[in-house]
Amino acid sequence: MGNPTLIKNYTAEGDIAAYRIVKFGAADGGVAQAAASTDLVIGVNAELPVVAGERVDVVRAGLADVEFGGTVARGQPVAADANGKAVVAAPAANVNAHIIGFAEVSAVAGDIAPVLLARGVFQGAA
């Protein structure tokens, strides 16, 4: 279960599914569903899906429920996959991944589980 401590409202620049990682949009005040570990992620869409042009609440801090796109062990850093789902941040050597935070529990694809939001950059070892 999530425990958000900061929620901000933005304009969706495209459709965003529920429980997905979001990134900065093209315009100030806009967000879009993340689609890669290289995206500048900012938070997680809350419980409701939204369509382009609608307002969306984005969890920016605390624990956020996220849909997982693969197997992740608790404590591992997570990034967005092509569908905005949480996957293990495992960039290639000398490649940066923008993480949204750390898995609070172990999860598999399709699970909705809490992630401790802690944005950062994770670089693959050379």
Beta strands, then each sheet from edge to edge (+ up, - down):
strand 1: 3-12
strand 2: 21-24
strand 3: 30-33
strand 4: 41-45
strand 5: 55-67
strand 6: 77-80
strand 7: 86-88
strand 8: 96-103
strand 9: 112-123
sheet 1: 7+ 6- 8+ 9- 5+ 1- 3- 2+ 4-
end
